[in-house]
């Protein structure tokens, strides 16, 4: 790669962007970023202006020669980029609110990356990410695509199966949060802990935990059953405790999103309460974003504000910038990312996207073999992978029956009856962002 790295960030007006800028500033000595192009669409122009102004103040205050370029021209941003990061939301937060609100009408979890909400976010996003992939092929064919857009695993799956892009990695801040939470629980530094992760994005498990080379999995689980105050909870998931006997029987630590599958009735009730008291999570996030943008407008602000943590983006820059740094500098360290399975998990198709530990090289992630999925999680993980693949097919083809099958397969949906009702209402609500379903909707009368 040439000296002076060009980064193109699609969804640059996101309130998460200061996290990313901070990460590049901290690593400038070994990761010489010269340009960061922040790309957005017309609807996001106002946010882009505010966020890019803060980004410019941050790099100026830090004294690093990084040029910040806000633009609505995606092609200009992608031209000769070395890394393309994606963090966009099709339909913005109002679309997320629909994803969360509509399923609740039918007694089903409403969540942006799980269940019906995750399916619809995927179906809106996959055609867009594939268009971006075509632009990358044409304008920066040697660039790495680093995807943070949710549902990250499903998006990575779609890129791997339906584009010509091979240099793609999906990212989530969840595994870093789990590792740091375990370190806090053990009262040690994070680098003393090694966690073997296995599974899928937002369905990943800490299978084995080592402290200075010693297996301490049982000890950590025991500590977790005494107290949930371990720093492993995510801001966008209700804080609930695991049943101690269940966690001990499972023998692994599930990411917080697994509460939706293992404690469905409890979280469903909490969602109804939250809906009544403060609205959907999207509406809460909208209020947080409005507050953040007001803070970002302050011309004296030259660092990422602490309030950004309330947005749910903790460790975002650590995950993204560590990955880019390791690829660029061929560090060959171990990070947990979404990548092509290639046999790392024996129970998942080799060409599917999985979330596992990888050695990060200049050639990209090399997944570390973790073997068969433990019996206690095998069925659920395989079921969700089936859901992801069916959703990808539906998103590509606009096939109504494929979309219905995907929704019915998802374990959070009670039956095919509810699945069809939810599907029909959500297809109508999101019609603007799902043009591929236009003919199918006419046939079924939606």
LINSUL-V954253 format. One record per residue. OMEGA is omega as a letter, one per 20 degrees, with the letter a starting at -180 (none if undefined). Layout:
BEGIN
omega
OMEGA
OMEGA
END
This chain:
BEGIN
omega
a
r
a
a
r
r
r
a
a
a
a
r
r
r
r
a
r
r
a
r
r
a
r
r
a
a
a
a
r
r
a
r
a
a
r
r
a
a
r
r
a
a
a
a
a
r
a
r
a
a
a
r
r
r
r
r
a
a
r
r
a
r
r
a
r
r
r
a
r
a
r
a
a
a
r
a
a
a
r
r
r
r
r
r
a
a
a
r
r
a
r
a
r
r
r
r
r
r
a
a
a
a
a
r
a
r
a
r
r
a
a
a
a
r
a
r
r
r
a
r
r
a
r
a
a
r
a
a
r
r
r
r
r
r
r
r
a
a
r
a
r
a
r
r
r
a
r
a
r
i
a
a
r
r
r
r
a
r
a
a
a
r
r
a
r
a
a
r
r
a
r
r
a
a
r
r
r
a
r
r
r
r
r
a
a
a
r
r
a
a
r
a
r
a
r
a
r
r
a
r
a
r
a
a
r
a
r
r
a
r
a
r
a
r
a
a
a
r
a
r
r
r
a
r
r
a
r
a
a
r
a
a
r
a
a
r
r
a
r
a
r
r
a
a
r
a
r
r
r
r
r
r
r
r
a
r
r
r
a
a
a
a
a
a
a
a
r
r
r
r
r
r
r
a
a
a
a
r
r
r
r
a
r
r
r
r
r
r
r
r
r
a
r
r
a
a
a
a
r
a
a
r
r
a
a
a
r
r
r
a
r
a
a
r
r
a
r
a
a
a
r
a
a
r
a
r
a
a
r
a
r
r
a
r
a
a
r
a
r
a
r
r
r
r
a
a
a
r
a
a
a
r
r
r
a
r
a
r
a
a
r
r
r
a
r
a
r
a
r
r
r
r
r
a
a
r
a
a
a
a
r
r
r
r
r
r
a
a
r
r
r
r
r
a
a
a
a
a
a
a
r
r
r
r
r
a
a
r
a
a
r
a
a
a
r
r
r
a
a
r
r
a
a
a
a
r
r
a
a
a
a
a
a
a
a
a
a
a
a
a
r
a
a
r
r
none
END
